[in-house]
Amino acid sequence: MTPAVIAAVLLAAVTHASWNAIAHRITDKLVGFTLIGGGGALIGFAMILFTSVPAAGAWPYLLASAAVHIAYYVLLMRSFRLGDFGQAYPIARGTAPLVVTVLAAVFAHEVPDSWTAAGVAVSCAGLTGVALWGLRGSRPDWAAIAAAVATGLTIAGYTVLDGLGVRASGSSFGYIAWLMALQGLAVPAYAALRWRGATVAKLRPFALLGLLGSALSVAAYALVLWAQTRAALAPIAALRESSIIVGAAIGAVFFKERFGAPRIAAAGLLVVGIGLMLHTG
């Protein structure tokens, strides 16, 4: 990965953790994800006016990814309802890199070298540590953990689909525009049917915060998609999950969730893993 790709993915990590924190901050999760998804759709439709239509070969990946993203939103909402932000976010994000490594090897023929494989494994160990030390109370909340792990599996699925799709699209910005436009409509449509005439009243108190989250969401994923056209999927997926450290810090500072020495040690493992992935031999 070049310095520009590394910088783009790290910036995506910060913006991604930030929009997830905004989604968690809005008490009614359906309100939050309606604003974030709907705002993303509006941004996507606006981008369509100024970008190229993705090539025909990208559309099967794009449509499949839009469906997986909708499942991701549903599962992420459930994760945030059941668990602390500092627990749900790391588990969801930490599940993805190892699965992406396997899927990328099978479907994109990107077999990692020994340094990358070791880096992904060490990073996942660190991510798991950050997640487990975010557990609330003495017993694990298995429903919350299951929802977060399922969220992570959807992340792995759309990461590989979009990595292949954006490479076939001929335009990374055109791909992200159509993806945001398509995936962003589902949650607002469901919310409008559920709330009927009360939609505006429900959304108004959180409109600015939610729309900020939508802008951060689009920016974060656009950066990742651009990076996926220039480097292998597995190391990008693992490097992107440095957002977990940002997320854990946000959980400690803004949501008053504990962040002690064990989590700092786990974060150190993540940094070591990232260093191994970036080793050039």
C-alpha positions as CSV (number, residue, x, y, z in Angstrom):
1,M,0.0,0.0,0.0
2,T,1.3,3.4,-0.9
3,P,1.4,6.3,1.6
4,A,-1.7,7.9,-0.2
5,V,-3.7,4.6,0.2
6,I,-2.7,4.3,3.8
7,A,-3.7,7.9,4.6
8,A,-7.0,7.5,2.8
9,V,-7.8,4.3,4.8
10,L,-6.8,5.8,8.1
11,L,-9.0,8.9,7.4
12,A,-11.8,6.6,6.5
13,A,-11.3,4.8,9.8
14,V,-11.8,8.1,11.8
15,T,-14.8,9.2,9.8
16,H,-16.4,5.7,10.0
17,A,-16.0,5.6,13.8
18,S,-17.5,9.1,14.0
19,W,-20.6,8.3,12.0
20,N,-21.2,5.1,14.0
21,A,-20.9,7.2,17.2
22,I,-23.5,9.6,15.9
23,A,-25.8,6.6,15.1
24,H,-25.4,5.3,18.6
25,R,-25.9,8.7,20.1
26,I,-29.4,9.1,18.6
27,T,-31.6,7.2,21.1
28,D,-34.1,6.0,18.6
29,K,-32.0,3.8,16.2
30,L,-34.6,3.8,13.5
31,V,-34.5,7.6,13.5
32,G,-30.7,7.7,13.3
33,F,-30.4,5.2,10.5
34,T,-33.3,6.8,8.6
35,L,-31.4,10.1,8.6
36,I,-28.0,8.5,7.8
37,G,-29.3,6.2,5.1
38,G,-31.7,8.8,3.6
39,G,-29.0,11.5,3.7
40,G,-26.6,9.1,2.0
41,A,-29.1,8.4,-0.7
42,L,-29.5,12.1,-1.4
43,I,-25.8,12.5,-1.6
44,G,-25.6,9.5,-3.9
45,F,-28.3,10.9,-6.3
46,A,-26.5,14.3,-6.3
47,M,-23.2,12.5,-7.2
48,I,-24.8,10.6,-10.0
49,L,-25.3,13.9,-11.9
50,F,-21.5,14.4,-12.0
51,T,-20.1,10.9,-12.3
52,S,-19.9,8.2,-14.8
53,V,-22.4,5.2,-14.8
54,P,-20.5,2.1,-13.6
55,A,-19.6,-0.4,-16.4
56,A,-22.0,-3.3,-17.0
57,G,-19.7,-5.8,-15.3
58,A,-20.0,-3.9,-12.0
59,W,-23.7,-4.0,-11.6
60,P,-24.2,-7.6,-10.3
61,Y,-21.7,-6.7,-7.5
62,L,-23.3,-3.4,-6.9
63,L,-26.8,-4.8,-6.6
64,A,-25.7,-7.6,-4.3
65,S,-23.7,-5.2,-2.2
66,A,-26.8,-2.9,-1.8
67,A,-28.8,-5.8,-0.5
68,V,-26.0,-6.8,1.9
69,H,-25.7,-3.2,3.1
70,I,-29.4,-3.2,4.0
71,A,-28.9,-6.3,6.1
72,Y,-25.8,-4.6,7.7
73,Y,-27.9,-1.6,8.7
74,V,-30.6,-3.8,10.3
75,L,-28.0,-5.8,12.2
76,L,-26.0,-2.7,13.3
77,M,-29.2,-1.1,14.6
78,R,-29.8,-4.3,16.7
79,S,-26.2,-4.3,17.9
80,F,-26.4,-0.7,19.1
81,R,-29.7,-1.4,20.9
82,L,-28.4,-4.4,22.8
83,G,-24.7,-3.5,23.6
84,D,-22.4,-0.7,24.6
85,F,-20.9,1.2,21.7
86,G,-17.4,0.3,22.9
87,Q,-18.5,-3.4,22.7
88,A,-20.7,-3.6,19.7
89,Y,-18.5,-1.6,17.4
90,P,-15.3,-3.5,18.0
91,I,-16.9,-6.9,17.6
92,A,-18.7,-5.9,14.4
93,R,-15.6,-4.4,12.9
94,G,-13.1,-7.0,14.3
95,T,-15.0,-10.0,12.8
96,A,-14.5,-8.8,9.3
97,P,-10.8,-8.8,8.4
98,L,-10.2,-12.5,8.8
99,V,-13.3,-13.3,6.8
100,V,-12.3,-10.8,4.1
101,T,-8.9,-12.5,3.9
102,V,-10.5,-15.9,3.2
103,L,-13.1,-14.5,0.8
104,A,-10.5,-12.4,-1.1
105,A,-8.3,-15.4,-1.5
106,V,-11.2,-17.5,-2.9
107,F,-12.9,-14.9,-5.1
108,A,-10.3,-12.3,-5.9
109,H,-7.3,-14.7,-6.0
110,E,-5.5,-12.4,-3.5
111,V,-3.5,-14.9,-1.4
112,P,-1.7,-13.0,1.4
113,D,2.0,-13.4,2.0
114,S,3.2,-14.5,5.4
115,W,3.7,-10.9,6.7
116,T,0.2,-9.9,5.7
117,A,-1.4,-13.1,7.1
118,A,0.5,-12.6,10.4
119,G,-0.6,-8.9,10.5
120,V,-4.2,-9.8,9.9
121,A,-4.1,-12.5,12.6
122,V,-2.4,-10.2,15.2
123,S,-4.7,-7.3,14.4
124,C,-7.8,-9.5,14.9
125,A,-6.4,-10.7,18.2
126,G,-6.1,-7.0,19.2
127,L,-9.5,-6.2,17.9
128,T,-11.0,-9.1,19.9
129,G,-9.3,-7.9,23.0
130,V,-10.7,-4.4,22.6
131,A,-14.1,-5.9,22.1
132,L,-14.1,-8.4,25.0
133,W,-12.8,-5.9,27.5
134,G,-15.8,-3.7,26.6
135,L,-18.2,-6.3,28.0
136,R,-20.8,-4.9,30.4
137,G,-20.9,-6.6,33.7
138,S,-19.5,-10.0,34.6
139,R,-21.4,-12.1,32.1
140,P,-21.3,-11.7,28.3
141,D,-24.5,-10.5,26.7
142,W,-24.7,-13.3,24.0
143,A,-27.6,-11.7,22.2
144,A,-25.5,-8.5,21.7
145,I,-22.4,-10.4,20.8
146,A,-24.3,-12.5,18.2
147,A,-25.8,-9.4,16.6
148,A,-22.4,-7.8,16.4
149,V,-20.7,-10.9,14.9
150,A,-23.5,-11.2,12.3
151,T,-22.9,-7.5,11.5
152,G,-19.3,-8.3,11.0
153,L,-20.1,-11.0,8.5
154,T,-22.2,-8.6,6.5
155,I,-19.2,-6.2,6.6
156,A,-17.0,-8.9,5.2
157,G,-19.5,-9.7,2.5
158,Y,-20.0,-6.2,1.2
159,T,-16.2,-5.5,1.4
160,V,-15.4,-8.2,-1.0
161,L,-18.4,-7.5,-3.3
162,D,-17.5,-3.8,-3.5
163,G,-13.8,-4.5,-3.9
164,L,-14.6,-6.6,-7.0
165,G,-17.4,-4.3,-8.2
166,V,-15.5,-1.0,-8.0
167,R,-12.6,-2.6,-9.9
168,A,-14.9,-3.5,-12.7
169,S,-16.8,-0.2,-12.6
170,G,-14.3,2.0,-14.4
171,S,-15.3,4.8,-11.9
172,S,-14.9,4.5,-8.2
173,F,-17.0,7.7,-7.6
174,G,-19.7,6.5,-10.0
175,Y,-19.8,3.2,-8.1
176,I,-20.1,4.8,-4.7
177,A,-22.8,7.2,-6.0
178,W,-25.1,4.4,-7.2
179,L,-24.4,2.3,-4.2
180,M,-25.4,5.0,-1.8
181,A,-28.4,5.9,-3.8
182,L,-29.7,2.3,-3.9
183,Q,-28.9,1.1,-0.4
184,G,-30.0,4.3,1.3
185,L,-33.6,4.1,0.3
186,A,-34.6,1.0,2.2
187,V,-34.5,2.1,5.8
188,P,-36.3,5.5,5.2
189,A,-39.0,3.7,3.1
190,Y,-39.6,1.3,6.0
191,A,-39.6,4.2,8.5
192,A,-42.1,6.2,6.5
193,L,-44.5,3.2,6.3
194,R,-44.2,2.6,10.0
195,W,-44.6,6.2,11.1
196,R,-46.9,7.3,8.4
197,G,-47.8,11.0,9.0
198,A,-45.4,11.4,11.9
199,T,-42.2,11.0,9.9
200,V,-41.2,14.7,9.9
201,A,-41.9,15.1,13.6
202,K,-39.8,12.0,14.4
203,L,-36.8,13.2,12.3
204,R,-36.8,16.9,13.0
205,P,-35.0,16.9,16.5
206,F,-32.0,14.9,15.1
207,A,-32.0,16.1,11.5
208,L,-28.7,18.0,11.6
209,L,-26.9,15.4,13.6
210,G,-28.1,12.6,11.4
211,L,-27.3,14.4,8.1
212,L,-23.8,15.0,9.5
213,G,-23.5,11.3,10.1
214,S,-24.7,10.6,6.5
215,A,-22.0,12.8,5.0
216,L,-19.3,11.2,7.2
217,S,-20.6,7.7,6.1
218,V,-20.4,8.5,2.4
219,A,-16.9,10.1,2.8
220,A,-15.6,7.1,4.8
221,Y,-16.8,4.5,2.3
222,A,-15.8,6.5,-0.8
223,L,-12.2,6.6,0.6
224,V,-12.2,2.9,1.2
225,L,-13.5,2.1,-2.3
226,W,-10.9,4.3,-3.9
227,A,-8.2,2.5,-1.9
228,Q,-9.6,-0.9,-3.0
229,T,-8.8,0.0,-6.6
230,R,-5.2,0.4,-5.7
231,A,-4.3,-2.3,-3.1
232,A,-5.3,-5.8,-2.0
233,L,-8.6,-6.2,-0.1
234,A,-7.4,-8.0,3.1
235,P,-4.8,-5.5,4.3
236,I,-7.2,-2.6,3.5
237,A,-9.9,-4.3,5.5
238,A,-7.7,-4.8,8.5
239,L,-6.1,-1.3,8.4
240,R,-9.6,0.2,8.1
241,E,-10.5,-1.5,11.4
242,S,-8.1,0.8,13.2
243,S,-11.4,2.7,13.5
244,I,-12.0,0.4,16.5
245,I,-9.4,2.3,18.5
246,V,-11.2,5.6,17.6
247,G,-14.5,4.0,18.5
248,A,-13.3,2.7,21.9
249,A,-11.9,6.2,22.7
250,I,-15.3,7.8,21.7
251,G,-17.1,5.2,23.9
252,A,-14.9,6.1,26.8
253,V,-15.0,9.9,26.4
254,F,-18.6,10.5,25.2
255,F,-20.5,7.5,26.5
256,K,-18.5,7.0,29.7
257,E,-17.6,3.4,28.9
258,R,-14.5,2.0,30.5
259,F,-11.2,2.0,28.7
260,G,-8.5,0.6,31.0
261,A,-5.1,-1.0,30.7
262,P,-6.2,-4.3,29.1
263,R,-7.9,-2.4,26.3
264,I,-4.7,-0.3,25.8
265,A,-2.7,-3.5,25.5
266,A,-5.2,-4.9,23.0
267,A,-4.9,-1.7,21.0
268,G,-1.1,-2.1,21.0
269,L,-1.6,-5.6,19.4
270,L,-3.6,-3.9,16.7
271,V,-0.8,-1.4,16.0
272,V,1.7,-4.3,15.8
273,G,-0.6,-6.1,13.4
274,I,-0.9,-3.1,11.1
275,G,2.9,-2.8,11.1
276,L,3.3,-6.4,10.0
277,M,0.8,-5.8,7.2
278,L,2.7,-2.8,5.9
279,H,6.1,-4.7,6.0
280,T,7.7,-4.6,2.6
281,G,10.3,-7.2,3.2
